[in-house]
Amino acid sequence: MSPTRLTDDEALAFVSDWPEDLPELALALRKVVFKAAQNASEKIAFNSLVYYRAGAKYGAIGGNVCGIGVKDDELHLGFIHGAMLPDPRGILQGKGKAKRHAVVRTMQDVCNNAIAELICASADYRADD
């Protein structure tokens, strides 16, 4: 199944009212997601840009790769199944049963290999395994 994605204009329109430099960081992070999870579909859900395996059981939740959103004026790269992902560099935050996130503050954070590695690991993760 081919991934479905927003147009660049749709993504820009969605993030355009986010605080300060967060739209620019979000759009750059979006490109990292597309490179790291090439088969991921994209949509707007949960007040975020959401990336998921199309056709997965429970859709954007069961097949979730990651989401880009804003919380407390910070850009978060969220992983619904983040607690199950390898995080050797310790960039994931959160104490919930499953969900974790990384805070993205700078373009250097966007380009951090650990971010791409987490996205790849999440794209490969299967909750049913």
Summary of the structure (lengths in Angstrom):
residues: 129
radius of gyration: 13.4
end to end distance: 20.8
largest distance: 40.6
contacts: 378
relative contact order: 0.17
helix: 36%
strand: 23%
